[in-house]
Amino acid sequence: MQWVAAALIAFAVFNGIMFFIYHPVNEITRSGGSSPGLKVYPDYGLYGLEGYAIRTVDSRGYVNPDLPLAHEPYLVVGASHAEGFHAANGRRYSDILNERFGYTDSLKFYNISHSEFFLPDIVKRLSAMKEEFPDAKGLIIDIDSTAADSRQLEDAMDQLGFDETADSYEALYSALSAEKKAAYRIKALTPAIREMSLQYQTFMKSRSGIDLNILRQEEDRQESSQEKQERLEAYRASMGETLEFMASTWPDTIIVLHPGAVIDEDGSLSIAKEDTDEIFEELCLEYGISIIDMTERFERAYEEDHTVPFGFMNTTMGSGHMNDAAHRMIADAVYEMLDDRGDGI
Protein backbone atom coordinates (compact mmCIF):
# COMPACT_ATOMS: atom_id res chain seq x y z
CA MET A 1 0.00 0.00 0.00
CA GLN A 2 2.95 2.33 0.53
CA TRP A 3 3.66 2.52 -3.19
CA VAL A 4 0.00 3.37 -3.84
CA ALA A 5 0.16 6.20 -1.30
CA ALA A 6 3.45 7.38 -2.78
CA ALA A 7 1.97 7.38 -6.29
CA LEU A 8 -1.06 9.37 -5.14
CA ILE A 9 1.13 11.90 -3.35
CA ALA A 10 3.39 12.21 -6.39
CA PHE A 11 0.38 12.76 -8.67
CA ALA A 12 -1.07 15.36 -6.27
CA VAL A 13 2.22 17.26 -6.26
CA PHE A 14 2.53 17.02 -10.04
CA ASN A 15 -1.07 18.14 -10.47
CA GLY A 16 -0.51 21.10 -8.17
CA ILE A 17 2.56 22.18 -10.12
CA MET A 18 0.63 21.97 -13.40
CA PHE A 19 -1.78 24.66 -12.18
CA PHE A 20 1.15 27.06 -12.69
CA ILE A 21 2.42 25.54 -15.94
CA TYR A 22 -0.40 24.09 -18.04
CA HIS A 23 -4.08 24.55 -17.23
CA PRO A 24 -6.06 24.59 -20.51
CA VAL A 25 -9.59 25.87 -20.80
CA ASN A 26 -12.48 23.46 -21.32
CA GLU A 27 -14.62 23.60 -24.43
CA ILE A 28 -18.18 22.81 -25.50
CA THR A 29 -18.40 21.73 -29.12
CA ARG A 30 -21.23 22.90 -31.37
CA SER A 31 -22.45 22.21 -34.88
CA GLY A 32 -23.45 25.76 -35.90
CA GLY A 33 -22.19 29.21 -35.01
CA SER A 34 -19.07 31.17 -35.87
CA SER A 35 -16.61 28.59 -34.53
CA PRO A 36 -16.53 24.82 -33.88
CA GLY A 37 -16.77 25.29 -30.11
CA LEU A 38 -17.04 27.70 -27.20
CA LYS A 39 -14.94 27.76 -24.05
CA VAL A 40 -16.46 27.21 -20.60
CA TYR A 41 -17.12 30.47 -18.73
CA PRO A 42 -15.83 31.72 -16.29
CA ASP A 43 -12.92 29.35 -16.79
CA TYR A 44 -9.34 30.48 -17.26
CA GLY A 45 -6.39 28.94 -19.04
CA LEU A 46 -2.69 28.99 -18.24
CA TYR A 47 -0.26 28.01 -20.98
CA GLY A 48 3.39 27.69 -20.00
CA LEU A 49 4.70 24.85 -22.16
CA GLU A 50 5.17 27.20 -25.12
CA GLY A 51 5.56 30.79 -24.05
CA TYR A 52 3.68 31.76 -20.89
CA ALA A 53 0.23 33.32 -20.72
CA ILE A 54 -2.98 33.34 -18.73
CA ARG A 55 -6.15 33.46 -20.81
CA THR A 56 -9.64 34.41 -19.66
CA VAL A 57 -12.93 33.38 -21.23
CA ASP A 58 -15.74 35.89 -21.71
CA SER A 59 -19.44 35.31 -21.11
CA ARG A 60 -19.96 34.53 -24.82
CA GLY A 61 -17.51 31.61 -24.61
CA TYR A 62 -14.67 33.22 -26.59
CA VAL A 63 -11.12 33.92 -25.42
CA ASN A 64 -11.28 37.66 -24.79
CA PRO A 65 -11.54 40.08 -21.88
CA ASP A 66 -15.14 40.00 -20.65
CA LEU A 67 -16.07 43.39 -22.10
CA PRO A 68 -18.95 44.56 -24.31
CA LEU A 69 -18.44 44.74 -28.05
CA ALA A 70 -17.77 48.17 -29.51
CA HIS A 71 -19.97 49.60 -32.25
CA GLU A 72 -19.38 47.70 -35.50
CA PRO A 73 -16.50 45.48 -34.34
CA TYR A 74 -14.05 43.59 -36.52
CA LEU A 75 -14.04 39.82 -35.98
CA VAL A 76 -10.55 38.30 -35.86
CA VAL A 77 -10.79 34.69 -36.99
CA GLY A 78 -8.16 32.05 -37.60
CA ALA A 79 -6.55 28.96 -36.13
CA SER A 80 -4.33 28.59 -33.05
CA HIS A 81 -1.84 31.22 -34.23
CA ALA A 82 -4.53 33.91 -34.05
CA GLU A 83 -6.20 32.39 -30.99
CA GLY A 84 -2.89 33.22 -29.39
CA PHE A 85 -2.92 31.05 -26.28
CA HIS A 86 0.87 31.27 -26.15
CA ALA A 87 1.45 35.00 -26.62
CA ALA A 88 1.94 37.00 -23.43
CA ASN A 89 -1.07 38.58 -21.79
CA GLY A 90 -2.43 41.44 -23.89
CA ARG A 91 0.08 40.71 -26.66
CA ARG A 92 -2.15 38.98 -29.23
CA TYR A 93 -2.54 41.27 -32.21
CA SER A 94 -6.28 41.58 -31.59
CA ASP A 95 -5.48 42.85 -28.06
CA ILE A 96 -2.80 45.22 -29.34
CA LEU A 97 -5.17 46.67 -31.93
CA ASN A 98 -7.82 47.36 -29.29
CA GLU A 99 -5.20 49.18 -27.24
CA ARG A 100 -3.79 51.19 -30.14
CA PHE A 101 -7.19 52.37 -31.31
CA GLY A 102 -8.09 53.38 -27.75
CA TYR A 103 -10.66 50.71 -26.90
CA THR A 104 -10.20 49.97 -23.20
CA ASP A 105 -13.83 49.52 -22.04
CA SER A 106 -15.09 47.68 -25.12
CA LEU A 107 -13.70 45.47 -27.87
CA LYS A 108 -13.43 46.81 -31.41
CA PHE A 109 -11.37 43.76 -32.46
CA TYR A 110 -13.10 40.64 -31.19
CA ASN A 111 -11.17 37.38 -31.39
CA ILE A 112 -13.27 34.33 -32.32
CA SER A 113 -10.35 32.14 -33.44
CA HIS A 114 -10.21 28.44 -32.68
CA SER A 115 -7.53 25.77 -32.83
CA GLU A 116 -7.34 24.04 -36.24
CA PHE A 117 -9.80 26.54 -37.72
CA PHE A 118 -8.40 26.72 -41.25
CA LEU A 119 -9.64 28.60 -44.30
CA PRO A 120 -12.20 26.04 -45.64
CA ASP A 121 -13.69 25.71 -42.13
CA ILE A 122 -13.80 29.50 -41.75
CA VAL A 123 -15.52 29.88 -45.12
CA LYS A 124 -18.15 27.31 -44.15
CA ARG A 125 -19.14 29.52 -41.20
CA LEU A 126 -19.16 32.94 -42.92
CA SER A 127 -22.96 33.08 -42.91
CA ALA A 128 -23.07 31.93 -39.29
CA MET A 129 -20.71 34.75 -38.32
CA LYS A 130 -23.05 37.22 -40.01
CA GLU A 131 -25.98 35.82 -38.03
CA GLU A 132 -24.17 35.57 -34.70
CA PHE A 133 -22.59 39.03 -35.00
CA PRO A 134 -25.01 41.05 -37.18
CA ASP A 135 -23.45 44.39 -36.18
CA ALA A 136 -19.88 43.41 -37.09
CA LYS A 137 -18.14 45.76 -39.52
CA GLY A 138 -15.79 43.24 -41.10
CA LEU A 139 -13.46 40.28 -40.80
CA ILE A 140 -9.73 39.90 -40.25
CA ILE A 141 -8.98 36.37 -41.44
CA ASP A 142 -5.69 34.85 -40.30
CA ILE A 143 -4.02 32.19 -42.48
CA ASP A 144 -0.53 30.73 -42.69
CA SER A 145 -0.77 29.42 -46.25
CA THR A 146 -2.66 30.12 -49.46
CA ALA A 147 -2.79 26.40 -50.27
CA ALA A 148 -6.20 24.77 -49.89
CA ASP A 149 -7.95 21.64 -51.05
CA SER A 150 -10.35 22.53 -53.89
CA ARG A 151 -12.89 19.93 -52.77
CA GLN A 152 -12.93 21.30 -49.24
CA LEU A 153 -13.50 24.81 -50.59
CA GLU A 154 -16.38 23.56 -52.71
CA ASP A 155 -17.91 21.77 -49.71
CA ALA A 156 -17.59 24.97 -47.68
CA MET A 157 -20.18 26.63 -49.92
CA ASP A 158 -22.76 24.52 -48.06
CA GLN A 159 -23.02 27.10 -45.30
CA LEU A 160 -23.66 26.56 -41.61
CA GLY A 161 -25.93 28.94 -39.70
CA PHE A 162 -26.40 30.24 -36.19
CA ASP A 163 -29.39 29.40 -33.99
CA GLU A 164 -29.54 31.43 -30.79
CA THR A 165 -31.52 28.68 -29.08
CA ALA A 166 -28.94 26.00 -29.89
CA ASP A 167 -25.57 27.58 -30.68
CA SER A 168 -25.19 30.41 -28.15
CA TYR A 169 -23.16 29.86 -25.00
CA GLU A 170 -26.24 30.10 -22.79
CA ALA A 171 -28.05 27.45 -24.84
CA LEU A 172 -25.06 25.11 -25.00
CA TYR A 173 -24.29 25.29 -21.28
CA SER A 174 -27.93 24.97 -20.24
CA ALA A 175 -28.25 21.82 -22.33
CA LEU A 176 -25.37 20.10 -20.51
CA SER A 177 -26.29 17.33 -18.13
CA ALA A 178 -25.24 17.51 -14.48
CA GLU A 179 -22.73 14.73 -15.20
CA LYS A 180 -21.19 16.67 -18.09
CA LYS A 181 -20.88 19.83 -16.01
CA ALA A 182 -19.23 17.81 -13.25
CA ALA A 183 -16.82 16.33 -15.80
CA TYR A 184 -15.78 19.84 -16.87
CA ARG A 185 -15.13 20.76 -13.23
CA ILE A 186 -13.03 17.62 -12.72
CA LYS A 187 -11.01 18.45 -15.84
CA ALA A 188 -10.43 21.95 -14.50
CA LEU A 189 -9.10 20.46 -11.26
CA THR A 190 -6.78 17.91 -12.88
CA PRO A 191 -4.48 19.74 -15.33
CA ALA A 192 -1.92 16.94 -14.94
CA ILE A 193 -4.15 14.55 -16.85
CA ARG A 194 -4.67 17.16 -19.58
CA GLU A 195 -0.90 17.66 -19.83
CA MET A 196 -0.23 13.94 -20.16
CA SER A 197 -2.86 13.76 -22.89
CA LEU A 198 -1.16 16.66 -24.69
CA GLN A 199 2.21 14.95 -24.49
CA TYR A 200 0.73 11.81 -26.02
CA GLN A 201 -0.86 13.81 -28.86
CA THR A 202 2.43 15.65 -29.45
CA PHE A 203 4.29 12.34 -29.54
CA MET A 204 1.86 10.93 -32.13
CA LYS A 205 2.20 14.07 -34.26
CA SER A 206 5.99 13.83 -34.10
CA ARG A 207 5.78 10.29 -35.45
CA SER A 208 3.72 11.48 -38.40
CA GLY A 209 5.94 14.51 -39.09
CA ILE A 210 3.20 17.05 -38.36
CA ASP A 211 4.44 20.46 -37.21
CA LEU A 212 2.58 23.72 -36.71
CA ASN A 213 5.23 25.62 -38.63
CA ILE A 214 7.02 23.25 -40.94
CA LEU A 215 8.09 24.40 -44.38
CA ARG A 216 6.08 22.35 -46.82
CA GLN A 217 8.13 19.74 -48.61
CA GLU A 218 7.66 18.13 -51.99
CA GLU A 219 5.81 14.85 -52.12
CA ASP A 220 7.80 11.69 -52.76
CA ARG A 221 6.07 11.33 -56.13
CA GLN A 222 6.89 14.29 -58.34
CA GLU A 223 3.88 16.00 -59.85
CA SER A 224 3.89 16.14 -63.63
CA SER A 225 3.49 19.49 -65.38
CA GLN A 226 0.03 18.41 -66.60
CA GLU A 227 -1.05 17.42 -63.08
CA LYS A 228 0.22 20.70 -61.69
CA GLN A 229 -1.63 22.70 -64.32
CA GLU A 230 -4.87 20.83 -63.62
CA ARG A 231 -4.45 21.30 -59.86
CA LEU A 232 -3.82 25.03 -60.19
CA GLU A 233 -6.77 25.45 -62.57
CA ALA A 234 -9.04 23.67 -60.08
CA TYR A 235 -7.60 25.83 -57.31
CA ARG A 236 -8.22 29.06 -59.24
CA ALA A 237 -11.84 28.06 -59.90
CA SER A 238 -12.67 26.96 -56.36
CA MET A 239 -10.75 29.75 -54.63
CA GLY A 240 -12.29 32.29 -57.00
CA GLU A 241 -15.77 31.10 -56.03
CA THR A 242 -14.76 31.17 -52.36
CA LEU A 243 -13.39 34.71 -52.40
CA GLU A 244 -16.30 35.99 -54.48
CA PHE A 245 -18.71 34.62 -51.86
CA MET A 246 -16.56 36.02 -49.06
CA ALA A 247 -16.55 39.47 -50.63
CA SER A 248 -20.32 39.46 -51.10
CA THR A 249 -20.97 38.27 -47.54
CA TRP A 250 -18.29 40.32 -45.81
CA PRO A 251 -17.32 43.25 -48.09
CA ASP A 252 -14.84 44.58 -45.52
CA THR A 253 -12.44 41.65 -45.22
CA ILE A 254 -8.72 41.73 -44.52
CA ILE A 255 -6.69 38.55 -44.94
CA VAL A 256 -3.46 38.32 -42.94
CA LEU A 257 -1.01 35.81 -44.41
CA HIS A 258 1.88 34.86 -42.12
CA PRO A 259 3.77 32.00 -43.80
CA GLY A 260 5.94 29.66 -41.80
CA ALA A 261 9.55 30.64 -41.15
CA VAL A 262 12.44 28.47 -39.98
CA ILE A 263 16.12 29.09 -39.31
CA ASP A 264 18.38 27.18 -41.68
CA GLU A 265 21.67 25.55 -40.74
CA ASP A 266 23.59 28.53 -42.12
CA GLY A 267 21.64 30.89 -39.86
CA SER A 268 19.43 32.39 -42.57
CA LEU A 269 15.65 32.60 -42.32
CA SER A 270 13.57 30.61 -44.82
CA ILE A 271 9.97 31.69 -45.46
CA ALA A 272 7.50 29.12 -46.77
CA LYS A 273 6.13 29.76 -50.25
CA GLU A 274 3.35 28.09 -52.21
CA ASP A 275 2.75 27.83 -55.94
CA THR A 276 -0.75 29.14 -55.19
CA ASP A 277 0.47 32.45 -53.69
CA GLU A 278 0.31 34.44 -56.91
CA ILE A 279 -3.12 33.11 -57.87
CA PHE A 280 -4.46 33.87 -54.39
CA GLU A 281 -3.23 37.46 -54.49
CA GLU A 282 -4.66 37.98 -57.99
CA LEU A 283 -8.06 36.71 -56.85
CA CYS A 284 -8.03 38.90 -53.73
CA LEU A 285 -7.37 41.91 -55.96
CA GLU A 286 -10.11 40.86 -58.38
CA TYR A 287 -12.74 40.62 -55.63
CA GLY A 288 -11.63 43.62 -53.60
CA ILE A 289 -10.31 41.72 -50.59
CA SER A 290 -7.41 43.36 -48.78
CA ILE A 291 -4.43 41.09 -48.11
CA ILE A 292 -1.47 41.64 -45.82
CA ASP A 293 1.47 39.36 -46.63
CA MET A 294 3.86 39.32 -43.66
CA THR A 295 6.76 37.82 -45.65
CA GLU A 296 8.71 41.05 -46.15
CA ARG A 297 8.17 42.24 -42.57
CA PHE A 298 9.33 38.91 -41.19
CA GLU A 299 12.42 38.93 -43.43
CA ARG A 300 13.25 42.55 -42.60
CA ALA A 301 12.90 41.98 -38.85
CA TYR A 302 15.28 39.05 -39.03
CA GLU A 303 17.80 40.94 -41.15
CA GLU A 304 17.75 43.99 -38.85
CA ASP A 305 17.92 42.38 -35.39
CA HIS A 306 17.44 38.61 -35.83
CA THR A 307 13.83 38.72 -34.65
CA VAL A 308 12.21 35.34 -35.33
CA PRO A 309 8.39 35.29 -35.64
CA PHE A 310 7.88 31.76 -34.35
CA GLY A 311 9.04 30.04 -31.18
CA PHE A 312 9.65 31.05 -27.57
CA MET A 313 12.45 31.12 -25.01
CA ASN A 314 11.19 27.85 -23.51
CA THR A 315 10.90 26.10 -26.91
CA THR A 316 12.87 26.18 -30.17
CA MET A 317 13.04 29.45 -32.08
CA GLY A 318 11.66 29.08 -35.59
CA SER A 319 9.11 26.42 -34.66
CA GLY A 320 5.64 26.23 -33.16
CA HIS A 321 3.24 29.13 -32.74
CA MET A 322 3.66 32.82 -33.47
CA ASN A 323 5.39 34.66 -30.66
CA ASP A 324 4.89 38.16 -29.25
CA ALA A 325 7.11 39.71 -31.94
CA ALA A 326 4.99 38.24 -34.75
CA HIS A 327 1.77 39.46 -33.13
CA ARG A 328 3.28 42.93 -32.76
CA MET A 329 4.35 43.02 -36.41
CA ILE A 330 0.90 41.92 -37.57
CA ALA A 331 -0.72 44.54 -35.33
CA ASP A 332 1.55 47.16 -36.93
CA ALA A 333 0.54 46.08 -40.44
CA VAL A 334 -3.21 45.97 -39.73
CA TYR A 335 -3.08 49.28 -37.84
CA GLU A 336 -1.32 50.97 -40.75
CA MET A 337 -3.84 49.64 -43.26
CA LEU A 338 -6.88 50.71 -41.22
CA ASP A 339 -5.33 54.04 -40.27
CA ASP A 340 -4.56 54.79 -43.93
CA ARG A 341 -8.20 54.18 -44.78
CA GLY A 342 -9.29 56.81 -42.27
CA ASP A 343 -12.69 55.18 -41.95
CA GLY A 344 -13.46 56.30 -38.42
CA ILE A 345 -12.15 53.45 -36.28
N, C-alpha and C positions, 0 to 999 in steps of 0.2 A: 504493500500500500504506500510505502514511502516514495516510490518512484512516481506513483500516480499523483500524490500530493506535490511532489517536486515539479512534475509536468504542468499541473494546474497553476502553481505559483509562477513558473516561468512564462506560461501563456498570459497570465494576468499582468505581469511586468511588461512583456512585449506589447500587449494590447494597450497598456497605459502609455507607453512610449509612442505608439503609432498615432495617438491623439494629437501629438505635436509634429508628426512627420507626414502622415497620409491618412486623411479622413474625408473620403469622397462624399459628395452629395448623393442622395437617393433620387430615383426617377420613376415617374409614372408614364408608361408608354400610352400612345393614343393613335388612332387611325387617321383622323382628320386634323385640321389646324395647321398652323404655320410651321411647326416642327414635329419631329417624330415622337417627342416626349416632353414632359414638363418636370421640373425638379420639385421635391417636396419642401413646402414652406412650413415653418420658418427655419429650415435646416441651414447648415453652413458647411462649407468644404475647406479643407486644408490640404494643400498640395506641395509637398516638400521633396519629392523624389526627382523632380525635374524643375529647377527653379524653386521658389518658395512664395506661396501666396495663400491668403485666406479669401474665400469667395462666399458672398451672401446670396440668398435666393429671395426674390421679391414675391409679393402676394399673388402675382400672375403666374408664378412658376418658372420664371426666367432668371438667368444669372445677371442681376443688376442690383444697384442700390434700390431700396424699396421707396421710390419716389414717384410722383405722378408724371405722366407723359406731358411733354411740352406741346404747344400748338403745332400741328403738322410735323410730327417727328420723322426722322429717317430711320428705317429699320436696317440694322447691320446683321447680315446673315451669311453664314459660311460654316465650315467644319471646325475641328478642334483648334486650329490656328487662330481663328477669329474669336471662338468661345473664350480663349485666353486663360484657361485655368492656371497656366504656369507663369504668366507674366506677373510682376509684382503688383501689389494692391494699387488700383487707380492708374495702372500703366497700360492697360489694353487701349488700343487706338480709339475705340468707342468712348472710353472714359476720358481720354486726353482731349478728344474733340468737344465733349460736353464742357470740359473745363476751359478750353481755349475760346469757345464761343460764349462763355459766361453763364452757362446753365448749371447752377448749384442747387436749386430747389426743385428742379424738374429735369427730365431727360429728353433732350432734342435728338440724341443718337441712342436708339434703344436696341440692345444686343439680343437677338433671338437665335444666335448660332447654336449648333448642336454637333457633338462628335460624329464624324463620318457622314456629315450632311454635305454631299458633293453636288455638283451642278445639276445633273439630271433630277436628283431628289428635290433640290430647291425649286427647279422649274415646275415640278409636279404640284408644288404647293403655292404657286404664285397667286392663284385665285383665292385660296384659303387665307393667305396673308392679307389680301384686299378685304376679305370679309371679317377677319379677326381684328384688323387695325384699319377701319374705314377712313380715319382721319390722317393716315400717314401720308407724308409728302412724297417720299421716294424710297428707293432701296440702295444700299451699298452692299454689293455681292462680292464675297471674298473667295477667290479660287487660287490654287497653286499650279494649275496647268490648264491649257486650252484643249487638251486632248479629251475626247469623250466618245463613248460608244453610241453610234448612230441609232441602234435599236432602242437603247435606253432613252435617248432624247425623243424618239418617236412615241414611246410608251408614256413619256412624261406629259404629252399633250392631253392624256386622259386625266383631267384635273381632279384633285381632291378639294373638298370644301371645308367650311367651319360651321359647326353646330354648337351654339352657346350652351345648349342643354346636355351636350355629350362631350365636347372637346375643351371647354374652359376648365381652369384649374378647380374651381368650386365644384363643377359637375364631376370631374374625374375623382377628386378626393372624397366626395360624398358617396360615390358609388363603391368605394373600397369596403371590403368586409372588415370586421373587427380583427380577424386573423391577419389580414394583409397589412393593416395599419400597425399591428403589433410586430409583424415581421420587419417593417421599415424601421421601427424603433430599435429592434434588436440589431439590425444592420448598423444603425447609427452608433450603437454602443460597442460594436466589435470591429473596429477598423483593421485589426490584425488579420481577420479572415478575408476582408476585402483586399488587403495588400498581398496576401498569399495567392489569391485568385488572379490579381494583376500580374504577379511574377510568372504564374503559369501561362497566362495569355501571352506575355512578352516572350517567354521561352518558345512557345509554339510559333509565334511570328518570326522569331529569329531562325527557326528551322526552315521556314518557308521563304526566307529572304525578304520579308515585308519590312519596310522602313518608312516612317512618316516623311522623310526628306531624303529619299535616295534618288540620285540622278538616273533617269530611265535608261535602260540598256537595251541593245538590240536583241531581238529574239534569236534563238539558236538557228531557226530556219529563216534564211534571208528572204525578204519580200521581193517579188519580181516587180519590174517597173509597171507592168500592167496591173498587178494587184494593188500597188501603191496608188496608181491613178484612180482605180475604181474606189478604193477606200476614201481617198480625199474628195472624190466627187460625191460620194454618199455622205461624207462629213459636211461638205458645203451645203448640201440640200437640207439635211436634218438640222444643222446648226442655224442655217438661215431661217428655217421655219420657227425654230426655238426663239431666236433673237427678235424676229418679227412679232411673235406673240408676246414676248417680254416687253417690248417697246410699246405695244398697244395696251397692255395691262398696267404697266408701270412706266409711264413716259419719262419720269425722272429717275433713271437708273445709272449708277456708277459701278463699274466692275473693277475691282482691285486684283491685279494679277501679281502674286509674289512667288516666282518660280523657286524651286529648290536650289540650294547653294552649298557646296562642300569644299573643303580645303584639300587641294591635291598634295602629293608627296613633295613637290617642289615649292610648296608654300603659297601657290597661287589659288585664287578662288574661281571655281567653275560653277557657272549658272546653267541650270537645266533649260534646254530648248526643245521645242516640238516642231514637227513639220506642219502642224496645224496653226502655228502662231500667226502667220501672215494672213491666212484665210479668216481666222477669228477677228483680227483687227480690221480687215476689210469689211466684214459683215457688221461689226459694231459701228463703223463709220456709215455704212449704208442705211442702218436703221436708227441712227441718231443716239446710240448708247455710248456714254462716256467710258473710256477705259484708262486706267492708270497702271502702267507696266513698271514694276519696281526694279527691273533689271539694272538700269543705269544707276539708280540711287544706291543699290546694294553694291555694285562694282565700285562706284566712286567712294563710298564709305570705307570699303576695304583698302582701296589704294591710298586714301588719305591718312587713316589711323588704324588700319587693320580691324575695323569693326566687322564682326561676323553676325549675320541676321538670325542664325539658328544656333541653338545650344545654350547651355548655362554653365556656371562655374562648378556645379555639382554633377555635370554630365560631360559630354564630349562636344566641343565647339564644332559647328558645322553639321550637326545632326539633331534630329528631334524637332520640337516645336519652335515657333518664332519666339525670340526673346524680347526683352524690353526695348532694345535698340531698333529692332524691326518694327515693333508697334509704333515707336516714336517716329520713324521715317515714314511709315504709312500715314500716320496722323498729319505729318507735315504736308504730304502730297495731297491728301483729301482737303485739308484746310486751305491750301493754296488754290485748289480748283474751285471750291465753293466761294472763297473770298473773291476770286477773280470774277465770278459770276455777278456778285453784288446783288443777290436775290433776297436779301432781307433776313438772313439767318441770324 
